[in-house]
């Protein structure tokens, strides 16, 4: 790695640390994502969603019952925050927070920000960027509101898991383990197994099952009741949170604003993107970038509860479509890029607009031009192996990396 990239990253982090926190955390404004991330990195311990995973991890590790009412969870770390419901995150999310659960809250929030920046850098590397630019790109991602808000979330791990699965797509068992990592956050990334299963790469299930098996054994050993409590919450608190009009999930926002017709259009879009993605994988006999992006988009589009940070796992697809999707696809992808800069992320008008951002990327995937091997791989390390023909022996994981 050239030292210049470390200097660039250090300058970016210095600028980030100088950005003031939002004056009112309850109304952080359009630039609230990067401002909250800056406060988090400085160790100010602002009220962020990661509190629920941090407290859940501490409860699980100490043998207490996880899933307290969130108002009490925030109070336990010295924050006053009205949230009279319980966490809707799966208990596996608490396992991901265990590495920082032993720290005091402010230190844990700061270290978590560093870890999420590292996850972004690793994801960019997995997608084909050299190590130096990958490190420099990570802090820059926080300028995009979904990136800034994701520093207090699990979405960078979702992005990292799918990026690693793409890099390792010629090694199905390893790719399955990477998909499992992504699905520990919000479950729905499991859809990324579909292209592998369609192509009968059954060993993907082995890697997936090993990671999930370890996670479930750990949960049962630490707090055997956590899974049951989550299933109960999924039938109560999760439904209540999904019904909130601030919810930016594609199908729920469509129902809130346009009724049954909106839901029908949303479902049709999801089905169309999935059908195109899987049909393309079956036709080609391999998983290409466009089919991979399609199933990845569907996992976000089907979230029952979504907020601005939920768009982060779509960033590789967004960049790819802007660069190589053709004029119409690029224009639609730019809509997805721009909308988060223009909305109040947690206000009522913002929900349907963020849902439109998700939908725009789905339509972009449908109208994107068909990639040839050369146009798909030209800028990535797998350009050479792609030209050797799909009938050859599977390439190594290194040759599977592709720049976004």
The 8 nearest C-alpha neighbors of each residue, nearest first, counted from 0:
[[1, 131, 130, 2, 4, 129, 5, 3],
 [0, 2, 3, 4, 131, 5, 130, 132],
 [3, 1, 5, 4, 0, 6, 131, 7],
 [2, 4, 6, 1, 5, 7, 131, 0],
 [3, 5, 7, 131, 6, 2, 1, 135],
 [4, 6, 8, 2, 7, 3, 9, 131],
 [7, 5, 9, 3, 4, 8, 10, 2],
 [6, 8, 4, 10, 5, 9, 135, 3],
 [9, 7, 135, 11, 5, 10, 6, 4],
 [8, 10, 6, 12, 11, 7, 5, 13],
 [11, 9, 13, 7, 12, 8, 6, 14],
 [12, 10, 8, 14, 9, 13, 15, 7],
 [11, 13, 15, 9, 14, 10, 16, 8],
 [14, 12, 10, 16, 15, 11, 9, 17],
 [13, 15, 11, 17, 12, 16, 10, 18],
 [16, 14, 12, 17, 13, 18, 37, 11],
 [15, 17, 13, 37, 14, 18, 12, 41],
 [16, 18, 14, 15, 19, 13, 37, 12],
 [17, 19, 15, 16, 34, 37, 20, 14],
 [20, 18, 34, 17, 21, 38, 37, 16],
 [19, 21, 34, 38, 35, 22, 18, 37],
 [22, 20, 27, 23, 24, 34, 31, 35],
 [21, 23, 20, 24, 27, 26, 19, 25],
 [22, 24, 26, 25, 21, 27, 20, 28],
 [25, 23, 27, 26, 21, 22, 46, 45],
 [24, 26, 23, 27, 80, 21, 46, 22],
 [27, 25, 23, 24, 28, 21, 31, 345],
 [26, 28, 31, 24, 21, 23, 25, 29],
 [29, 27, 31, 30, 26, 343, 344, 21],
 [28, 30, 31, 343, 342, 340, 341, 27],
 [31, 29, 28, 32, 33, 34, 144, 27],
 [30, 32, 27, 34, 28, 29, 33, 35],
 [33, 31, 147, 148, 35, 144, 34, 30],
 [32, 34, 147, 36, 35, 141, 31, 37],
 [35, 33, 20, 31, 37, 36, 32, 19],
 [34, 36, 38, 32, 37, 33, 20, 31],
 [35, 37, 39, 33, 34, 38, 147, 150],
 [38, 36, 34, 40, 39, 16, 35, 15],
 [39, 37, 35, 41, 20, 43, 36, 40],
 [38, 40, 36, 42, 109, 37, 44, 41],
 [39, 41, 109, 37, 42, 38, 112, 36],
 [42, 40, 38, 39, 43, 37, 109, 16],
 [41, 43, 109, 105, 39, 40, 44, 106],
 [42, 44, 38, 39, 41, 45, 105, 40],
 [43, 45, 105, 42, 39, 108, 104, 46],
 [46, 44, 43, 47, 39, 38, 35, 24],
 [47, 45, 78, 44, 48, 24, 50, 80],
 [48, 46, 49, 151, 45, 50, 152, 44],
 [47, 49, 50, 51, 151, 152, 46, 52],
 [48, 50, 151, 52, 51, 47, 152, 53],
 [51, 49, 53, 48, 52, 54, 47, 73],
 [50, 52, 54, 49, 53, 55, 48, 86],
 [53, 51, 55, 93, 49, 50, 54, 56],
 [54, 52, 50, 56, 55, 51, 96, 100],
 [53, 55, 57, 51, 56, 52, 50, 58],
 [56, 54, 52, 58, 65, 53, 57, 93],
 [55, 57, 93, 59, 53, 54, 97, 58],
 [58, 56, 54, 60, 100, 55, 59, 61],
 [57, 59, 63, 55, 61, 65, 56, 60],
 [58, 60, 56, 62, 57, 61, 222, 221],
 [59, 61, 57, 58, 62, 56, 221, 63],
 [62, 60, 58, 59, 63, 57, 221, 56],
 [63, 61, 59, 60, 222, 58, 221, 64],
 [64, 62, 58, 61, 59, 65, 222, 60],
 [63, 65, 58, 66, 62, 59, 225, 222],
 [64, 66, 55, 58, 67, 59, 63, 225],
 [67, 65, 85, 86, 55, 68, 64, 228],
 [68, 66, 69, 85, 65, 72, 71, 64],
 [69, 67, 85, 84, 71, 70, 83, 72],
 [68, 70, 72, 71, 82, 85, 84, 67],
 [71, 69, 82, 73, 81, 72, 68, 83],
 [70, 72, 74, 69, 73, 68, 75, 67],
 [73, 71, 69, 75, 74, 70, 67, 54],
 [74, 72, 78, 70, 75, 71, 76, 69],
 [73, 75, 78, 77, 71, 76, 72, 79],
 [74, 76, 72, 73, 77, 71, 78, 54],
 [77, 75, 74, 73, 78, 104, 72, 50],
 [78, 76, 74, 75, 73, 79, 104, 72],
 [79, 77, 74, 73, 76, 80, 46, 75],
 [78, 80, 74, 73, 77, 81, 70, 46],
 [79, 81, 70, 78, 82, 73, 46, 74],
 [82, 80, 70, 83, 79, 69, 73, 71],
 [81, 83, 70, 69, 84, 80, 68, 85],
 [84, 82, 70, 68, 69, 81, 85, 71],
 [85, 83, 68, 82, 69, 236, 86, 70],
 [84, 86, 68, 69, 66, 67, 87, 236],
 [85, 87, 88, 66, 51, 69, 84, 68],
 [86, 88, 237, 85, 89, 233, 232, 236],
 [87, 89, 86, 92, 90, 185, 184, 52],
 [90, 88, 91, 92, 229, 87, 185, 184],
 [91, 89, 92, 93, 225, 88, 226, 229],
 [90, 92, 94, 93, 183, 89, 214, 95],
 [93, 91, 184, 90, 95, 94, 89, 183],
 [92, 94, 56, 52, 96, 91, 90, 95],
 [95, 93, 91, 97, 96, 92, 56, 90],
 [94, 96, 92, 93, 97, 91, 98, 183],
 [95, 97, 93, 94, 98, 53, 56, 99],
 [96, 98, 100, 94, 56, 99, 95, 93],
 [99, 97, 96, 100, 95, 101, 94, 102],
 [100, 98, 107, 97, 101, 102, 96, 111],
 [101, 99, 97, 57, 102, 53, 98, 56],
 [100, 102, 99, 103, 98, 57, 97, 107],
 [101, 103, 107, 100, 99, 106, 104, 105],
 [104, 102, 106, 105, 107, 101, 100, 76],
 [105, 103, 107, 106, 76, 108, 102, 44],
 [106, 104, 44, 42, 108, 107, 103, 43],
 [105, 107, 109, 108, 104, 103, 42, 102],
 [106, 108, 104, 110, 102, 99, 105, 109],
 [109, 107, 111, 105, 106, 110, 39, 44],
 [108, 110, 40, 42, 106, 112, 39, 111],
 [111, 109, 113, 107, 112, 108, 106, 114],
 [110, 112, 114, 108, 113, 109, 107, 115],
 [113, 111, 115, 109, 150, 110, 114, 40],
 [112, 114, 110, 116, 111, 115, 117, 109],
 [113, 115, 111, 117, 112, 116, 118, 110],
 [116, 114, 118, 112, 117, 113, 155, 150],
 [117, 115, 119, 113, 118, 114, 137, 112],
 [116, 118, 114, 120, 115, 119, 121, 113],
 [119, 117, 115, 121, 116, 120, 155, 159],
 [120, 118, 122, 116, 137, 117, 121, 155],
 [119, 121, 133, 134, 117, 137, 123, 122],
 [120, 122, 124, 118, 119, 123, 125, 117],
 [121, 123, 159, 125, 119, 124, 120, 162],
 [124, 122, 126, 120, 133, 125, 121, 128],
 [123, 125, 128, 121, 127, 126, 122, 133],
 [126, 124, 122, 123, 127, 163, 162, 166],
 [125, 127, 402, 123, 401, 124, 400, 162],
 [126, 128, 402, 401, 400, 124, 125, 379],
 [127, 129, 124, 123, 133, 402, 126, 130],
 [128, 130, 131, 132, 124, 133, 127, 0],
 [131, 129, 133, 132, 124, 0, 134, 128],
 [132, 130, 4, 0, 134, 133, 129, 1],
 [131, 133, 135, 134, 130, 129, 136, 4],
 [134, 132, 120, 130, 136, 123, 131, 135],
 [133, 135, 120, 131, 132, 136, 137, 130],
 [136, 134, 8, 132, 133, 137, 4, 7],
 [135, 137, 139, 133, 134, 138, 132, 140],
 [136, 138, 120, 119, 140, 139, 134, 135],
 [139, 137, 140, 141, 136, 11, 135, 116],
 [138, 140, 136, 141, 137, 142, 135, 11],
 [141, 139, 138, 142, 137, 146, 143, 136],
 [142, 140, 147, 146, 143, 139, 33, 138],
 [141, 143, 140, 139, 144, 33, 147, 146],
 [142, 144, 141, 146, 145, 140, 147, 340],
 [145, 143, 147, 146, 32, 339, 142, 148],
 [146, 144, 308, 148, 307, 311, 147, 143],
 [147, 145, 141, 149, 144, 143, 140, 148],
 [146, 148, 141, 32, 33, 144, 149, 145],
 [147, 149, 32, 145, 150, 308, 146, 144],
 [150, 148, 152, 146, 308, 151, 147, 154],
 [151, 149, 112, 148, 152, 147, 36, 115],
 [152, 150, 49, 149, 47, 48, 148, 112],
 [151, 153, 149, 49, 150, 154, 48, 148],
 [154, 152, 156, 155, 184, 157, 149, 151],
 [153, 155, 157, 156, 152, 149, 158, 311],
 [156, 154, 158, 157, 153, 115, 118, 159],
 [157, 155, 159, 154, 158, 153, 160, 181],
 [156, 158, 181, 154, 160, 155, 159, 161],
 [157, 159, 312, 155, 156, 161, 160, 162],
 [160, 158, 122, 156, 162, 157, 161, 155],
 [161, 159, 181, 177, 157, 163, 180, 162],
 [160, 162, 164, 163, 158, 159, 178, 165],
 [163, 161, 159, 165, 164, 122, 160, 125],
 [164, 162, 166, 160, 165, 161, 125, 177],
 [165, 163, 174, 161, 167, 177, 162, 166],
 [166, 164, 168, 162, 163, 167, 161, 174],
 [165, 167, 400, 399, 163, 164, 168, 125],
 [168, 166, 396, 164, 174, 170, 165, 169],
 [167, 169, 165, 170, 174, 166, 164, 171],
 [170, 168, 167, 393, 171, 394, 396, 399],
 [169, 171, 167, 168, 173, 172, 174, 396],
 [172, 170, 203, 174, 173, 202, 168, 169],
 [173, 171, 203, 206, 202, 175, 174, 170],
 [174, 172, 176, 175, 171, 170, 206, 167],
 [173, 175, 164, 171, 177, 167, 176, 172],
 [176, 174, 203, 207, 206, 178, 172, 173],
 [175, 177, 206, 207, 179, 173, 174, 178],
 [176, 178, 160, 174, 180, 164, 179, 175],
 [179, 177, 175, 181, 180, 176, 160, 161],
 [178, 180, 176, 182, 207, 177, 181, 175],
 [181, 179, 177, 178, 183, 160, 182, 176],
 [180, 182, 157, 160, 178, 179, 183, 184],
 [183, 181, 186, 188, 179, 184, 180, 185],
 [182, 184, 91, 180, 181, 186, 92, 185],
 [183, 185, 92, 182, 181, 153, 186, 157],
 [184, 186, 182, 187, 183, 89, 88, 188],
 [187, 185, 182, 188, 183, 189, 184, 181],
 [186, 188, 189, 298, 185, 182, 190, 302],
 [189, 187, 182, 190, 298, 186, 191, 181],
 [188, 190, 187, 191, 182, 192, 186, 178],
 [191, 189, 188, 192, 193, 187, 298, 294],
 [190, 192, 189, 193, 294, 188, 295, 194],
 [191, 193, 190, 195, 189, 194, 196, 175],
 [192, 194, 196, 191, 195, 190, 197, 277],
 [195, 193, 197, 196, 192, 277, 198, 280],
 [196, 194, 200, 198, 193, 197, 192, 199],
 [197, 195, 199, 193, 198, 194, 200, 201],
 [196, 198, 194, 199, 195, 193, 281, 277],
 [197, 199, 195, 196, 200, 194, 281, 284],
 [200, 198, 196, 201, 197, 195, 202, 194],
 [201, 199, 195, 198, 196, 202, 203, 171],
 [200, 202, 203, 199, 204, 196, 195, 205],
 [201, 203, 172, 205, 204, 200, 171, 206],
 [204, 202, 172, 175, 171, 201, 205, 206],
 [203, 205, 207, 202, 206, 201, 208, 175],
 [206, 204, 202, 208, 203, 207, 172, 209],
 [207, 205, 176, 172, 175, 209, 208, 204],
 [206, 208, 175, 176, 204, 179, 205, 210],
 [207, 209, 211, 205, 206, 210, 212, 204],
 [208, 210, 212, 206, 211, 207, 205, 213],
 [211, 209, 213, 212, 208, 207, 176, 179],
 [210, 212, 214, 208, 213, 209, 215, 207],
 [211, 213, 209, 215, 214, 210, 208, 216],
 [212, 214, 216, 210, 211, 215, 217, 209],
 [215, 213, 211, 217, 212, 216, 218, 210],
 [214, 216, 218, 212, 217, 213, 211, 219],
 [215, 217, 219, 213, 218, 214, 220, 212],
 [218, 216, 220, 214, 215, 219, 221, 213],
 [219, 217, 215, 221, 220, 216, 222, 214],
 [220, 218, 223, 216, 222, 217, 221, 215],
 [219, 221, 217, 218, 222, 216, 223, 215],
 [222, 220, 218, 219, 59, 60, 217, 62],
 [223, 221, 219, 224, 218, 59, 225, 220],
 [222, 224, 219, 225, 218, 220, 221, 226],
 [223, 225, 227, 222, 226, 228, 64, 219],
 [226, 224, 228, 227, 222, 223, 229, 65],
 [227, 225, 229, 228, 224, 230, 90, 223],
 [226, 228, 230, 224, 229, 225, 231, 223],
 [227, 229, 231, 225, 230, 226, 232, 224],
 [228, 230, 232, 226, 231, 227, 233, 225],
 [231, 229, 233, 227, 232, 228, 226, 234],
 [230, 232, 228, 229, 234, 233, 227, 235],
 [233, 231, 229, 235, 236, 234, 230, 237],
 [234, 232, 237, 230, 231, 235, 229, 236],
 [235, 233, 232, 231, 238, 237, 236, 230],
 [234, 236, 232, 238, 237, 233, 239, 231],
 [237, 235, 239, 232, 238, 240, 233, 84],
 [238, 236, 233, 240, 239, 235, 87, 241],
 [237, 239, 241, 236, 240, 235, 242, 234],
 [238, 240, 236, 242, 237, 241, 235, 243],
 [241, 239, 237, 242, 243, 238, 236, 304],
 [242, 240, 238, 304, 239, 243, 303, 237],
 [241, 243, 239, 240, 238, 244, 246, 251],
 [244, 242, 245, 240, 241, 246, 239, 255],
 [243, 245, 246, 347, 242, 255, 252, 350],
 [246, 244, 347, 350, 243, 346, 345, 247],
 [245, 247, 244, 243, 248, 350, 305, 304],
 [248, 246, 350, 305, 354, 306, 252, 353],
 [249, 247, 305, 304, 251, 246, 252, 250],
 [248, 250, 354, 252, 300, 251, 253, 247],
 [251, 249, 253, 262, 252, 265, 248, 254],
 [250, 252, 254, 253, 248, 249, 255, 303],
 [253, 251, 255, 254, 249, 351, 250, 247],
 [252, 254, 261, 250, 251, 256, 257, 262],
 [255, 253, 258, 251, 257, 262, 252, 256],
 [256, 254, 252, 253, 258, 257, 251, 244],
 [255, 257, 253, 254, 258, 252, 351, 261],
 [258, 256, 261, 254, 253, 255, 260, 259],
 [259, 257, 254, 261, 260, 255, 256, 262],
 [258, 260, 262, 261, 254, 263, 257, 253],
 [261, 259, 263, 262, 258, 257, 264, 254],
 [260, 262, 253, 257, 264, 259, 263, 258],
 [261, 263, 265, 259, 254, 264, 250, 260],
 [264, 262, 260, 266, 265, 261, 267, 259],
 [263, 265, 267, 261, 262, 266, 268, 260],
 [264, 266, 262, 268, 267, 263, 250, 261],
 [265, 267, 269, 263, 268, 264, 262, 270],
 [268, 266, 264, 270, 265, 269, 271, 263],
 [267, 269, 271, 265, 266, 270, 272, 264],
 [268, 270, 266, 272, 271, 267, 297, 273],
 [269, 271, 267, 273, 268, 272, 274, 266],
 [270, 272, 268, 274, 269, 273, 267, 275],
 [273, 271, 275, 269, 274, 270, 293, 276],
 [274, 272, 276, 270, 275, 271, 294, 277],
 [275, 273, 271, 277, 276, 272, 278, 270],
 [274, 276, 278, 272, 273, 277, 279, 271],
 [275, 277, 290, 273, 293, 279, 274, 278],
 [278, 276, 280, 279, 274, 275, 273, 194],
 [279, 277, 281, 275, 280, 276, 274, 282],
 [278, 280, 282, 276, 277, 281, 275, 283],
 [281, 279, 277, 286, 283, 285, 278, 282],
 [280, 282, 284, 278, 279, 283, 277, 198],
 [283, 281, 279, 280, 284, 278, 285, 277],
 [284, 282, 280, 285, 281, 279, 286, 287],
 [283, 285, 281, 282, 280, 198, 286, 389],
 [286, 284, 283, 280, 287, 281, 198, 389],
 [285, 287, 280, 290, 291, 194, 288, 284],
 [286, 288, 290, 289, 291, 285, 280, 283],
 [287, 289, 291, 290, 292, 286, 375, 165],
 [288, 290, 292, 291, 287, 293, 276, 364],
 [289, 291, 276, 293, 292, 287, 288, 280],
 [292, 290, 288, 293, 289, 294, 287, 295],
 [291, 293, 295, 289, 290, 316, 294, 296],
 [294, 292, 290, 296, 276, 291, 295, 272],
 [293, 295, 297, 296, 291, 292, 191, 273],
 [296, 294, 292, 298, 293, 297, 191, 291],
 [295, 297, 293, 299, 294, 298, 292, 300],
 [298, 296, 300, 294, 299, 295, 301, 269],
 [297, 299, 187, 295, 188, 296, 301, 300],
 [300, 298, 296, 297, 302, 301, 295, 309],
 [299, 301, 297, 298, 302, 249, 296, 357],
 [302, 300, 299, 298, 297, 303, 249, 250],
 [301, 303, 304, 299, 300, 248, 305, 298],
 [302, 304, 248, 241, 301, 305, 251, 250],
 [305, 303, 241, 248, 302, 246, 247, 240],
 [306, 304, 248, 247, 309, 246, 302, 303],
 [307, 305, 247, 309, 308, 246, 304, 248],
 [306, 308, 145, 309, 344, 310, 353, 305],
 [307, 309, 145, 149, 310, 148, 306, 311],
 [310, 308, 307, 306, 311, 305, 154, 299],
 [309, 311, 308, 313, 312, 145, 307, 314],
 [310, 312, 313, 314, 145, 309, 308, 146],
 [313, 311, 158, 314, 310, 157, 154, 309],
 [314, 312, 311, 316, 310, 315, 317, 296],
 [313, 315, 317, 316, 311, 312, 318, 310],
 [316, 314, 318, 317, 403, 313, 319, 312],
 [317, 315, 319, 313, 314, 318, 292, 320],
 [316, 318, 314, 320, 315, 319, 332, 313],
 [319, 317, 321, 315, 320, 316, 322, 314],
 [318, 320, 316, 322, 403, 317, 321, 323],
 [321, 319, 324, 317, 323, 329, 322, 318],
 [322, 320, 329, 318, 319, 323, 324, 332],
 [321, 323, 319, 320, 318, 324, 329, 325],
 [324, 322, 320, 325, 319, 321, 329, 374],
 [323, 325, 320, 367, 328, 368, 329, 321],
 [324, 326, 328, 323, 327, 368, 329, 367],
 [325, 327, 329, 328, 330, 324, 321, 367],
 [328, 326, 330, 329, 325, 331, 366, 363],
 [327, 329, 363, 367, 331, 324, 330, 325],
 [330, 328, 321, 332, 326, 320, 327, 331],
 [329, 331, 327, 333, 328, 332, 326, 334],
 [332, 330, 334, 328, 333, 359, 329, 363],
 [333, 331, 329, 335, 334, 360, 330, 317],
 [332, 334, 336, 330, 335, 331, 337, 329],
 [335, 333, 331, 337, 332, 336, 338, 356],
 [336, 334, 356, 332, 333, 337, 338, 360],
 [335, 337, 333, 334, 338, 332, 339, 317],
 [338, 336, 334, 340, 335, 339, 333, 341],
 [337, 339, 341, 340, 335, 336, 334, 356],
 [340, 338, 341, 337, 342, 144, 336, 353],
 [341, 339, 338, 337, 342, 29, 144, 143],
 [342, 340, 338, 339, 29, 337, 343, 349],
 [343, 341, 349, 344, 339, 340, 29, 338],
 [342, 344, 346, 349, 29, 345, 28, 341],
 [345, 343, 349, 342, 307, 346, 29, 306],
 [346, 344, 343, 245, 349, 347, 350, 306],
 [345, 347, 349, 343, 348, 245, 344, 350],
 [346, 348, 245, 349, 350, 244, 345, 351],
 [349, 347, 350, 346, 351, 352, 343, 342],
 [348, 350, 352, 342, 346, 343, 347, 344],
 [351, 349, 247, 245, 353, 352, 348, 347],
 [350, 352, 354, 353, 252, 349, 247, 355],
 [351, 353, 355, 349, 354, 350, 356, 348],
 [352, 354, 356, 355, 350, 351, 247, 349],
 [355, 353, 249, 351, 357, 356, 352, 247],
 [354, 356, 352, 358, 353, 357, 359, 351],
 [357, 355, 335, 353, 359, 354, 358, 338],
 [358, 356, 354, 355, 360, 359, 353, 361],
 [357, 359, 355, 361, 360, 356, 354, 362],
 [360, 358, 356, 362, 361, 331, 357, 355],
 [359, 361, 363, 332, 358, 362, 357, 335],
 [360, 362, 358, 364, 363, 359, 357, 365],
 [363, 361, 365, 359, 364, 360, 358, 366],
 [364, 362, 328, 360, 366, 361, 365, 331],
 [363, 365, 361, 367, 362, 366, 360, 293],
 [364, 366, 362, 363, 367, 272, 361, 275],
 [365, 367, 363, 364, 328, 368, 362, 327],
 [368, 366, 324, 328, 364, 365, 363, 325],
 [369, 367, 324, 325, 370, 366, 328, 323],
 [368, 370, 367, 371, 324, 289, 366, 325],
 [371, 369, 375, 374, 368, 372, 289, 373],
 [370, 372, 374, 373, 375, 369, 376, 368],
 [371, 373, 375, 374, 376, 385, 370, 386],
 [372, 374, 377, 371, 376, 375, 382, 386],
 [375, 373, 371, 377, 372, 376, 370, 323],
 [374, 376, 372, 373, 370, 377, 371, 288],
 [375, 377, 382, 379, 373, 378, 374, 372],
 [378, 376, 373, 382, 374, 379, 375, 372],
 [379, 377, 376, 402, 380, 382, 401, 375],
 [378, 380, 401, 402, 376, 381, 377, 127],
 [379, 381, 382, 398, 400, 401, 127, 378],
 [382, 380, 398, 384, 379, 383, 399, 385],
 [383, 381, 376, 385, 377, 380, 384, 379],
 [382, 384, 381, 385, 386, 387, 380, 398],
 [383, 385, 381, 387, 386, 382, 398, 394],
 [386, 384, 382, 383, 387, 381, 388, 372],
 [385, 387, 384, 383, 388, 382, 372, 373],
 [388, 386, 384, 385, 383, 389, 391, 390],
 [389, 387, 386, 390, 391, 385, 384, 392],
 [388, 390, 391, 387, 385, 285, 392, 284],
 [391, 389, 388, 392, 387, 393, 284, 285],
 [392, 390, 389, 388, 393, 387, 394, 384],
 [391, 393, 394, 390, 389, 395, 388, 169],
 [394, 392, 169, 391, 395, 170, 389, 390],
 [395, 393, 398, 169, 392, 396, 399, 384],
 [394, 396, 397, 398, 393, 399, 169, 170],
 [395, 397, 167, 399, 398, 166, 169, 394],
 [398, 396, 395, 399, 400, 166, 380, 381],
 [397, 399, 381, 395, 396, 400, 380, 394],
 [400, 398, 166, 396, 397, 381, 167, 401],
 [401, 399, 166, 127, 126, 398, 397, 380],
 [402, 400, 379, 127, 126, 380, 376, 399],
 [403, 401, 127, 126, 379, 128, 378, 400],
 [402, 319, 315, 126, 318, 401, 127, 316]]
